[in-house]
Every structure is written in structure tokens, then in C-alpha cells.
Amino acid sequence: MKKALVSCLFILCTAQAQEYNFNVLDGINESLRIIEVAYKSGAEEKDRYHFGKARAYSDISMYLASEQDGIGSKIFAIKSMNSASKALSGLKGVDPMEFIPDDKFEKLTGLSLKEVNERLQYIRENKGENCAPDELAKAEAYYEALSYEVNKEKPNRLVLIKLYNDVVNNSFSAHEKLKSAMDNKLECYTGMTQIVKAEEEMPKEEEKPKEVLPKEEPLMVIARIHFDFNRYSIKKEYIPLLNQVVKTLKENPNVRVRIEGYTDDIGSKAYNDRLALKRAQAVKDYLVKHGIEESRIETVGFGKEKYIADNKTPIGRFTNRRADFIILRLSSQ
């Protein structure tokens, strides 16, 4: 029943995209217009899950348009409008999502979706829509885009890997946020408001002003890139992400960034330390080449440390072979 429903929805969206007499740019602009209306109406706070999906679908629509996929761009523009409408009207409920057969995806890309599917299923079943609405919405939206590309007659492998990384990054973020909510028994998970009793305050000595220290915070989840085994060259599918980092740094000239390189657990510690640093340096070289001052960029290699996935599977090792971006800025608070 579920598969039939998903298939019907997919066919309906495709038919709508072909039938509606609008060009790709019109579809993108209309989805952005409805998102803006929803935002001004407070939909982001009222229903962050569907509002987040509307924005993610709109991003996918623009990405597919850049890949010359007019039909796909229209499909996800329509999905964006539908989700924005749900956020506006306050309609709740789980959106149907069919998991992609892992063997088919692995044959096309050499990567596995088994862990991704299990993670998304776990997040859905454990109040992820309440505790990580933004991250889950993005993960599911990009998963649907992945499903769309997989089911094409001639899927684009580079597009598949780009969308796969978007799913992996956002599903990891959703899982971590959900885990924190579960560990700390937050209201979004338990459904119970926490009541904290105020302790009797004892007379305190006058506190001295605290020294303002540099504050570190992640740039963006999507500003994480991955590497092939034993390589430190930047893959083509990550160029748009790095260009976005360049744009962000140029728009914020007072911000400095640290690039952290990582490896999986194969090989010696000494070798992986060098490889991790080379990965960070490769990203730095790209940023410098595109106009970012070298003095604004730090690099560090962690090698066989700080894994974010299990190294027992190919997908886990691929996920760990990465470069992360950390913004360094002075906090005024």
C-alpha cells in the first residue's frame, strides 16, 4: 500500500510538472514566493518540519535546473509549494517516503544506503520530526531527490553522490540532535515540560567581568566534503559547496576558518596524520586560489581520530574520510 501510494505521488508530480504551462524559472520563483509568504505568516515556527522541507525542495529544484533537468526542477518546485502550503495551513502528519533498494544504488555508485535507511527509519520512529525537524526535513527531501535520480533511465553518478552526501550529512545531524534530546530527556522527546526549581541564592561576591574568548561554531553542515580512499584531491561534485564557502567568507571578511582533515582507520597513524593534513591543505589551496587570504585559513589533520561513523562498512569509512569547516570569530557577547 505504501509503495503504491509513493508511486502514485511520484507519477502525479511528474504529470503535473509536464502538464503545467510554466518554465523552470517560473516554478523556482513561485516556490520561493510561497516560501516567503509562509515565512512572513510565521510558518517557520508553527511547522518547522514542513517549512524546512519546502526550503530543501526549493534548493533541490534550483540544483536540478543547474544540471539541465527541467522536469526534475519542476517536480521539486511543486513539492516545495505543497510543503509550504502545509506549513501555512498547519497540516501535520508523516509524509510518505519509500526507501531505495540498496543493491540498485550500490551498483550505480559503489556506495551503500543500508545504514542511511536504518538511520532515517530510526529518526522517524523516535520523534525526530519534533526534536530535529530542520535536519530531518532536509535529509528526507534530499533522499527523495536521490530516489528521483536513481529511477531515471540514465542516472548521473555525480548527481547521485552529491545528493547522497547531502542525505548523509543531514541525517547525521538529525541523529545527533535526537540523541541529545533523548539523553537529556528534552520536552520534544518526552512530551513533558521540565520544571527546574530555583535554588536559594546565597550572597555572592561581586563578579569580575569575564574575558571575552574566541568562539568556535560550525560553518554549515553542508560544508563538509569527503574523499576517495587514499586520496586528497577534491572531487568535482564538491566544487559547488566550496564555491559557497568562498562566497560566505568573502561576504564576512572578519571571519577566519579552520579546516580539519580526517581519514578512516585503514593504515598507520603516522601515514593517516599526513594524509589528513594534505586533505585540509588541498581545501585551503582551493579557497586561496579563489580569492581568500591565506592568513584567514588554518589547517589541521587529525588522521585516525574523531570518527563520525563506524569504520566496519564502506559507507562508514567513506563518511569518515572528510574535511570539516570550523568558523573562528570573536564573540561580542
C-alpha positions in Angstrom: 0.0 0.0 0.0 2.8 2.4 1.0 4.8 1.7 -2.2 1.7 2.2 -4.3 1.0 5.5 -2.7 4.6 6.7 -3.2 4.5 5.6 -6.8 1.2 7.4 -7.4 2.5 10.6 -5.8 5.7 10.4 -7.9 3.7 9.9 -11.1 1.2 12.6 -10.2 4.1 15.1 -9.6 5.7 14.2 -12.9 2.4 14.6 -14.7 1.8 17.9 -13.1 5.3 19.1 -14.0 4.7 18.2 -17.6 1.2 19.5 -17.8 1.6 22.8 -16.1 2.5 25.5 -18.6 5.4 27.2 -16.8 9.1 27.3 -17.4 11.7 26.2 -14.9 12.5 29.7 -13.7 8.7 30.4 -13.1 8.5 27.3 -11.0 11.5 28.2 -8.9 10.3 31.8 -8.4 6.8 30.7 -7.5 8.2 28.2 -4.9 10.4 31.0 -3.4 7.4 33.3 -3.4 5.2 30.9 -1.4 8.1 30.2 1.0 8.4 33.9 1.6 4.6 34.2 2.2 4.8 31.2 4.6 7.8 32.8 6.5 6.0 36.1 6.9 3.0 34.2 8.2 5.1 32.6 11.0 5.1 29.1 9.4 8.7 28.5 10.3 7.8 28.5 14.0 4.4 26.9 13.6 5.6 23.9 11.5 9.4 23.9 11.1 9.3 20.4 9.6 7.2 21.2 6.5 8.7 24.7 6.2 12.2 23.1 6.3 11.1 20.7 3.6 9.8 23.5 1.4 13.1 25.2 1.5 15.0 22.0 0.9 12.8 21.1 -2.1 13.3 24.6 -3.5 17.1 24.2 -3.2 16.9 20.8 -5.0 14.7 22.4 -7.7 17.4 25.0 -8.3 20.2 22.4 -8.3 18.4 20.2 -10.8 17.8 23.3 -13.0 21.6 23.9 -12.9 22.0 20.3 -14.1 19.7 21.0 -17.1 17.0 18.7 -15.7 13.9 20.8 -16.4 11.3 18.1 -15.5 13.0 17.3 -12.2 13.3 21.0 -11.3 9.6 21.4 -11.9 8.7 18.3 -9.8 10.6 19.6 -6.8 9.3 23.2 -7.2 5.8 21.7 -7.0 6.9 19.7 -3.9 8.2 22.9 -2.4 4.9 24.7 -3.0 3.0 21.8 -1.4 5.1 21.7 1.7 5.0 25.5 2.1 1.2 25.2 1.9 1.2 22.5 4.6 3.3 24.7 6.8 0.9 27.6 6.2 -2.2 25.6 7.0 -0.6 23.8 9.9 -1.3 20.3 8.4 0.6 17.7 10.4 1.3 14.1 9.6 4.2 12.0 8.2 5.0 12.4 4.6 5.3 9.0 2.8 8.8 8.1 1.7 9.9 4.9 0.0 13.4 3.6 0.6 15.6 3.0 -2.4 16.7 -0.7 -3.0 20.3 -0.7 -1.7 21.6 -3.1 -4.4 20.5 -0.8 -7.2 22.1 2.2 -5.6 25.3 0.3 -4.8 25.6 -0.9 -8.4 25.3 2.7 -9.7 27.7 4.4 -7.2 29.7 1.7 -5.3 28.1 3.1 -2.0 25.6 1.5 0.3 22.3 3.0 1.6 21.7 0.4 4.2 22.9 2.5 7.2 21.3 5.6 5.8 17.9 3.9 5.5 18.2 2.4 9.0 19.2 5.8 10.5 16.3 7.6 8.8 13.8 5.0 9.9 15.1 5.2 13.5 14.8 9.0 13.5 11.3 8.9 12.1 10.2 6.3 14.7 11.7 8.3 17.7 10.1 11.7 17.3 12.7 13.1 15.0 10.1 15.4 13.5 9.8 17.0 16.9 13.4 17.0 18.1 15.3 17.6 14.8 12.7 19.0 12.3 15.1 21.1 10.2 17.7 18.3 9.8 15.2 15.5 9.2 13.3 17.6 6.7 16.4 18.3 4.7 17.6 14.6 4.9 14.2 13.4 3.6 14.0 16.0 0.9 17.4 15.1 -0.5 16.6 11.4 -0.2 13.6 11.9 -2.4 15.8 13.8 -4.9 18.2 10.8 -4.7 15.3 8.4 -5.4 14.3 10.6 -8.4 17.8 10.5 -9.9 18.2 6.7 -9.2 14.9 6.0 -11.1 16.0 7.9 -14.2 16.7 5.8 -17.3 20.3 7.1 -17.2 21.2 8.4 -13.7 24.0 10.8 -13.3 26.6 9.3 -10.9 28.0 12.7 -9.9 24.5 14.0 -9.0 23.8 10.7 -7.1 26.9 11.1 -5.0 26.2 14.8 -4.3 22.7 14.1 -3.2 23.9 11.1 -1.2 26.3 13.3 0.7 23.5 15.8 1.5 21.4 12.9 2.9 24.3 11.5 4.9 25.3 14.9 6.4 21.8 16.0 7.3 20.8 12.5 8.7 23.9 12.5 10.9 23.0 15.9 12.2 19.4 14.8 12.9 20.5 11.7 14.6 22.9 13.6 16.9 20.3 16.2 17.8 17.8 13.4 18.5 20.3 11.5 20.6 21.0 14.7 22.7 17.2 15.1 23.2 16.9 11.5 24.3 19.9 11.6 26.6 18.8 14.8 28.3 15.1 13.9 28.3 14.1 17.1 26.5 10.5 18.1 26.1 10.4 17.4 22.3 11.1 13.7 23.1 9.3 13.1 26.4 6.4 15.4 25.8 6.8 16.7 29.3 7.8 20.2 30.3 10.9 20.2 32.5 10.4 22.1 35.8 13.6 23.4 37.3 13.3 24.6 40.9 15.2 27.8 41.7 17.8 27.3 44.4 18.1 29.8 47.3 20.6 32.3 46.3 23.5 32.9 48.7 25.1 36.3 48.8 27.8 36.4 46.2 30.9 38.4 45.9 30.8 40.9 43.1 31.9 39.1 40.0 34.6 40.4 37.8 33.8 40.8 34.1 34.8 37.7 32.2 37.4 37.9 29.5 35.9 37.5 26.0 37.4 34.5 24.3 37.3 33.4 20.7 34.1 31.4 20.0 34.1 28.5 17.6 31.0 27.3 15.8 30.3 25.1 12.7 30.0 27.0 9.4 27.4 24.7 7.8 26.7 21.0 7.8 26.8 21.1 4.0 30.3 22.5 4.2 31.7 19.0 4.8 33.4 17.3 1.9 34.6 13.7 1.6 37.5 12.0 -0.2 38.2 8.8 -2.1 40.3 6.1 -0.3 44.0 7.2 0.0 43.4 10.4 -2.0 43.4 14.1 -1.1 42.3 15.6 -4.4 38.9 17.4 -4.3 36.1 15.6 -6.1 34.2 17.5 -8.8 30.8 17.2 -7.0 32.1 19.2 -4.1 33.1 22.3 -6.1 29.7 24.0 -5.7 30.0 23.5 -1.9 33.5 25.0 -1.8 32.3 27.9 -4.0 29.6 28.6 -1.4 32.3 28.6 1.3 34.3 31.1 -0.8 31.2 33.3 -1.2 30.4 33.1 2.6 34.0 34.1 3.5 34.1 37.0 1.1 30.8 38.3 2.5 32.2 38.1 6.0 35.8 39.5 5.8 36.4 39.5 9.6 35.8 35.7 9.8 38.6 33.2 10.0 38.2 29.5 9.2 39.9 26.3 10.4 39.9 23.3 8.0 40.1 20.0 9.8 41.2 16.9 7.7 40.3 13.3 8.7 40.8 9.7 7.5 39.3 6.3 8.1 41.1 3.7 10.2 43.0 1.9 7.5 46.8 2.4 7.6 49.2 3.6 10.2 48.7 6.6 12.4 51.7 8.4 11.0 50.6 7.9 7.4 47.0 9.0 8.2 48.1 12.1 10.1 50.0 13.2 6.9 47.1 12.3 4.7 44.6 14.1 6.9 46.7 17.3 6.8 47.1 17.0 3.0 43.3 16.9 2.7 42.9 20.0 4.8 45.7 21.7 2.8 44.0 20.8 -0.6 40.8 22.6 0.5 42.8 25.6 1.8 44.6 25.8 -1.6 41.3 25.9 -3.4 40.0 28.7 -1.2 43.2 30.8 -1.6 43.1 30.2 -5.4 39.6 31.7 -5.4 40.5 34.9 -3.5 40.5 34.1 0.2 43.6 35.4 2.1 45.9 32.6 3.3 46.2 34.3 6.7 42.4 33.7 7.3 42.7 29.9 7.0 44.1 27.4 9.5 44.6 23.8 8.7 45.0 20.7 10.9 45.0 17.0 10.3 43.5 14.6 12.8 44.1 11.3 11.0 42.8 8.3 12.9 40.7 10.4 15.3 37.2 11.8 15.9 35.3 9.3 13.7 31.7 10.2 13.0 30.8 6.8 11.6 31.6 3.1 12.1 34.7 2.0 10.1 33.4 -1.5 9.7 31.5 -0.7 6.5 32.4 1.1 3.2 29.9 3.8 3.8 31.2 4.4 7.3 34.8 4.7 6.1 33.7 7.0 3.2 31.9 9.2 5.7 35.0 9.5 8.0 37.3 10.5 5.1 36.3 14.1 5.2 37.3 17.8 5.7 35.2 19.9 8.1 35.0 23.7 8.3 35.0 25.5 11.7 34.5 29.2 11.8 36.6 31.2 14.3 35.3 34.6 15.3 35.5 36.8 18.3 32.2 36.9 20.3 30.9 40.3 21.4 28.6 38.7 24.0 
